[in-house]
Structure formats: structure tokens, C-alpha cells
Amino acid sequence: MTTTPSPALLEIKDLHVTYASGAAAVRGVDLTVAAGTKLGIAGESGCGKSTLALALLRLLPASAKLTGEILLDGEDVLTMKWGRLRAVRWAGASIVFQGAMHSLNAVHRIGDQIAEPVVLHQHATPAAARRRAADLLEQVGLPAARASAYPHELSGGQRQRVMIAMALACDPRLIVADEPTTALDVMIQAQILRLIERLVADQGISLMMISHDLTVLADTCDRLAVMYAGRVVEEGPARAVYDTAAHPYGRALSAAFPRIGDPASRRAPRGLPGDPPDPSALPGGCTFHPRCPVALDSCAEDDPALREAGAGRRAACVLVGSVGAPGSGTAADPGPAAAARAASADPAAAADPRAAADPGAADPSAAADSTPDLDPA
């Protein structure tokens, strides 16, 4: 039986964001979020994730230049008049900002802050808005009595739950969660993530979640997009991108997280040399090539577009689909400069620079060894 795909709730087409300083924070991003689905956005700090999130509802400084299209339910957010944009915020799409303590008003009770958008957007009476705020607090696992508390009287996890309640206040169809578990301990992170998953499933809301942590996104989202230097360099099913990334940057991000039960990743954690490029002074060609352990000489000149990398997958790398690409069974020659770059991240990779991008490339048996580590240290 053929399954009809869900209609697109959010379509981002060739989005560019340039700040007044000349920094190209977002460069030609194309993404789609279908109704009722969850999309994860991953990447290092400075890759453009938060700028992309703020651009969705035109929350960037007025001096920022935006081009392209952001279609929310078929309407272009970038061309909306102010009255229509104000109506879409909260009711059409809402954002859970990172750093709840800085996002909440320190001198207003949390119940009043949750009730305010209900009064403004749904024209509810103050009494009805307060009842709605109490219901939302209970939905996110807080007692209704906490509505009278000030932000500083709540723990970090409780404040994050308040932010989620505020995002749900006007029944939006899309929630953008920008680092929703930042600065929370592991147990509270897990609780917040399960809460988001439950609310999204129960209410049929679409979700765009932004995080540095690929493991969180792979566990929470349906699809995953990896950003680098303002561009999406890989996109596909979340678990597939995490387990078998096609782009060297995606593989490096995934390898940075140790696998439980894999002694190779514990004893030799892999990093990525260098820092992300300055958005106002991007290198020529593929912007990742100065850090890429498998870069070819042509990568300094050619900036590849996203290309097919398997079923429902795309990656912006010249090696995708060629000999040496993931799944091809053979290794491409990484070029004369790759060994030096790989060695700076992992001395063991000097003998085989492919290892920095693919932990199993140099010694497949090491990656496959799942023998528990019994070393008491």
C-alpha cells in the first residue's frame, strides 16, 4: 500500500542571512518540515543554527539582510506585513529559546508570562488566560500553584518546562526548540526530551530541534540536517546520518561521542582539528576543506552542492557517490595534505588519514570489536 507523504508545513528555500558586519551566517539553506514530523539541526557553535531559527519568525536585527523564502503553511514569512507576522508568532509557530533564565522576565510571575500571549493572540479574558496557564503548567509536569512563582524561584529544569509551556500557549503547529537542554544535568535533559517528544506526539505538532548533540537529535528526531559554515552539508534520516554519515564533517561529529560498549571510542576519542571558519572571511571552495582529513586538492576550489547520498539522503561532498564514499567498500586517496590534518587530530591517523573521518576505515576489526571493557580504571 502506498503511503501519502505528509504535506509540508515549513519550507525553507535558498535562505541567505547576512549581518551588517558582512558575516554570512546562513548560505543557501533548503529544508522542509512535514506536518507532524521532527527535524533536528546539528553543528558546532557558529555554524548558523540559531540564526536560522531566529530567521524563521523574523526575529533577527533589522540590519540583517534576508533573502530567499520561508513558507509557513504556504505563506512567505519574509514578505508578511507586520500585523500578519505578529499573528503568526506564537499561534502559527513558536520558539523555545536556549537559556530560560535569560528568556523569562525576572520581575513577572511565570503564570502571568504564560497567560500574556493567550490574552493577546486568543483574546481570552484574564481569568481564562490564568486557567489556561495553570493547565499548561500541569501538562509540562509542574503544579498549577507554581504559576505564582518568579523565575529565580524555580530550578533550571523547571524554568525550561515553563518555556515549553509558553511555546504551547497558543496551540502552534510548529515549535522551534533552540538548545532546549543547555546547561541541564543529564537526568533533567532526559526528562525534558521525553516531555517534548510526548507533547509533540499527543498534539500532532511539528518540531525543529537545534542542538550540538547528535546523540540527542538521533534519538528524538525523524530527520537530521548537519550545518557547517552556514550551509546544510548533510541531510537524511536521523539514525542513518548519526550511524553512517556520508559527509566527513558529519562523521567527525558522530565520532566525537563515545559509544557505550565500544572500547575503541573510549580509549581513543576522536576530535576535529581547528575551528569553524569566520563567517565574514570564509575559505574558498568547500568551506570544510581546511579541516577535512580526506580533502582532495580540488576541494580548495570546488564547493559541491548537496547531492544524492542514498535513499532520502543528501550530502555536499565530492566523495559522495564515488569510490571511497561511505558504503562503496574502497577508500579514496585523501590527497597529500590530508595526513598532516588527520595527524593533528589523532596521531594514530598519520598512518591512515581515513581513520579521522571514519573510525573503522583503518582497522575495521577495531570498530567491530564490541568486547566489554573490564579495566577497572
Residue pairs with C-beta under 8 A, 6 or more apart in sequence:
5 34
6 34
6 35
6 36
6 37
7 34
7 35
8 32
8 33
8 34
8 35
8 71
9 33
9 34
9 35
9 72
9 73
9 173
9 174
9 206
10 31
10 32
10 33
10 56
10 70
10 71
10 72
10 93
10 174
10 206
10 208
11 31
11 32
11 69
11 70
11 71
12 29
12 30
12 31
12 32
12 52
12 56
12 68
12 69
12 70
12 71
13 30
13 68
13 69
13 70
13 71
14 28
14 29
14 30
14 67
14 68
14 69
15 26
15 28
15 29
15 30
15 52
15 55
15 66
15 67
15 68
15 69
15 70
16 24
16 26
16 27
16 28
16 65
16 66
16 67
16 68
17 24
17 25
17 26
17 48
17 51
17 52
17 55
17 60
17 64
17 65
17 66
17 230
18 24
18 25
18 64
18 65
19 25
19 61
19 63
19 64
19 65
19 279
20 61
20 63
20 64
21 280
22 280
23 278
23 279
23 280
24 230
24 279
24 280
24 282
25 48
25 51
25 230
25 279
26 48
26 51
26 52
26 55
26 230
27 48
27 229
27 230
27 231
28 68
28 231
29 48
29 52
29 68
29 227
29 230
29 231
29 232
30 232
30 306
31 39
31 225
31 232
31 235
33 39
33 174
33 206
33 208
34 206
35 173
35 204
35 206
36 204
36 205
36 206
37 206
37 207
37 222
37 223
38 200
38 206
38 207
38 208
38 209
38 220
38 221
38 222
38 223
39 206
39 207
39 208
39 209
39 221
39 222
39 223
39 224
39 225
40 208
40 209
40 210
40 211
40 216
40 217
40 218
40 220
40 221
40 223
40 224
40 225
40 238
41 49
41 52
41 53
41 208
41 209
41 210
41 211
41 217
41 224
41 225
41 227
42 49
42 210
42 211
42 212
42 213
42 214
42 217
42 224
42 225
42 226
42 227
42 253
43 49
43 212
43 226
43 227
43 228
43 253
44 212
44 228
44 253
44 276
45 212
45 276
46 276
46 279
47 227
47 228
47 229
47 230
47 276
48 227
48 229
48 230
48 231
48 279
49 178
49 210
49 227
50 98
50 178
50 179
50 210
51 60
51 230
52 210
52 227
53 95
53 176
53 178
53 208
53 210
54 60
54 95
55 66
55 70
56 70
56 72
56 77
56 93
56 95
56 176
56 208
57 77
57 85
57 88
57 89
57 93
57 95
57 176
58 66
58 77
58 78
58 80
58 85
59 95
60 66
66 78
68 78
69 76
69 78
70 76
70 77
70 78
71 77
72 88
72 92
72 93
72 174
73 92
73 173
75 84
75 88
77 85
77 88
80 88
87 121
90 117
90 121
90 169
90 170
90 172
91 121
91 122
91 170
91 171
91 172
92 172
92 173
92 174
93 172
93 173
93 174
93 175
93 176
94 166
94 167
94 168
94 169
94 170
94 172
94 174
94 175
94 176
95 167
95 175
95 176
95 177
95 178
96 160
96 163
96 164
96 167
96 175
96 176
96 177
96 178
96 180
97 103
97 163
97 178
98 178
98 179
98 180
98 182
99 179
99 182
99 183
100 151
100 156
100 159
100 160
100 162
100 163
101 151
101 152
101 156
101 159
103 163
104 110
104 113
104 151
104 159
104 162
104 163
105 113
105 151
106 150
106 151
106 152
107 150
108 150
109 147
109 148
109 149
109 150
110 137
110 146
110 147
110 149
110 150
110 151
110 154
110 162
111 130
111 133
111 134
111 137
111 146
111 147
111 148
112 133
113 162
113 166
114 132
114 133
114 136
114 137
114 147
114 162
114 165
114 166
114 169
115 126
115 129
115 130
115 132
115 133
115 169
116 129
117 166
117 169
117 170
118 124
118 128
118 129
118 132
118 133
118 169
118 170
119 125
119 126
119 129
121 170
122 170
124 132
130 147
132 169
133 147
133 165
133 169
134 144
134 147
135 144
136 165
136 166
136 168
136 169
137 143
137 144
137 146
137 147
137 161
137 162
137 165
138 144
139 165
139 168
139 199
140 161
140 162
140 164
140 165
140 168
140 195
140 199
141 161
141 191
141 195
142 158
142 161
142 162
142 165
146 154
146 158
151 159
151 162
154 162
156 183
156 184
156 188
157 184
157 188
157 191
157 192
160 180
160 181
160 184
160 188
160 192
161 192
161 195
163 180
164 180
164 192
164 195
164 196
164 199
167 175
167 177
168 175
168 199
168 203
171 203
172 205
173 205
173 206
174 205
174 206
174 207
174 208
175 200
175 205
175 206
175 207
175 208
176 207
176 208
176 210
177 196
177 207
177 208
177 209
177 210
178 210
179 210
179 211
179 212
180 192
180 193
180 196
180 209
180 211
181 188
181 189
181 192
181 193
181 211
181 216
184 192
189 216
193 216
193 219
193 220
196 207
196 209
196 220
197 220
199 205
200 206
200 207
207 221
209 216
209 217
209 220
209 221
211 217
213 257
214 224
214 241
214 242
214 253
214 254
214 257
215 242
215 257
217 224
217 238
217 242
218 224
218 238
218 239
218 241
218 242
218 243
220 238
221 238
222 237
222 238
223 235
223 236
223 237
223 238
224 235
224 236
224 237
224 238
224 241
224 242
225 232
225 234
225 235
226 232
226 233
226 234
226 235
226 241
226 245
226 247
226 249
226 250
226 253
227 233
228 249
228 276
228 287
228 288
229 276
229 277
229 279
229 282
229 287
229 288
230 279
231 287
231 316
232 306
232 316
233 247
233 249
233 250
233 288
233 306
233 315
233 316
233 317
234 241
234 245
234 246
234 247
234 249
234 250
234 309
234 313
234 314
234 315
234 316
235 241
235 306
235 313
235 314
235 315
236 246
236 309
236 310
236 312
236 313
236 314
236 315
237 312
237 313
240 310
240 313
241 250
241 313
242 254
243 254
244 326
244 327
245 251
245 253
245 254
245 315
245 326
246 309
246 310
246 313
246 315
246 317
246 320
246 325
246 326
247 315
247 316
247 317
247 320
248 288
248 292
248 293
248 294
248 295
248 317
248 319
248 357
249 272
249 288
249 291
249 292
250 315
251 326
251 357
251 358
252 270
252 272
252 293
252 356
252 357
253 272
255 265
255 270
255 357
255 359
256 269
256 270
256 271
256 272
258 265
258 266
258 269
259 265
261 370
261 372
262 367
262 369
262 370
263 369
263 371
263 372
263 373
264 359
264 366
264 367
264 369
265 359
266 373
267 373
268 346
268 348
270 345
270 346
270 356
270 359
271 345
271 346
272 291
272 345
272 356
273 291
273 341
273 344
273 345
274 290
274 291
277 283
277 287
277 290
283 289
283 290
283 300
284 300
284 301
284 303
285 298
285 299
285 300
285 301
285 302
285 303
286 292
286 295
286 299
286 300
286 302
286 303
286 304
286 316
286 317
286 318
287 303
288 295
289 295
289 299
289 300
290 341
291 341
292 299
292 338
292 341
292 357
293 334
293 338
293 341
293 342
293 345
293 349
293 353
293 354
293 356
293 357
294 319
294 324
294 332
294 334
294 335
294 338
294 353
294 354
294 357
295 334
295 335
295 337
295 338
295 341
296 318
296 319
296 332
296 333
296 334
296 335
297 335
297 336
297 337
298 318
299 318
299 335
302 318
304 316
304 317
304 318
304 320
305 316
306 314
306 315
306 316
307 314
307 315
307 316
307 320
307 321
308 314
308 320
308 321
309 315
309 320
309 321
309 325
310 327
317 325
319 325
319 332
322 328
322 332
323 330
323 332
324 330
324 331
324 332
324 333
325 332
326 358
331 354
331 361
334 342
334 353
334 354
338 353
339 349
339 350
339 353
341 353
341 356
342 349
342 350
342 352
342 353
342 354
342 355
342 356
342 357
343 349
343 350
343 353
345 356
346 355
346 356
348 355
348 362
349 355
349 356
349 362
351 362
352 361
352 362
354 361
354 362
355 361
355 362
355 363
359 366
359 367
360 366
360 367
360 368
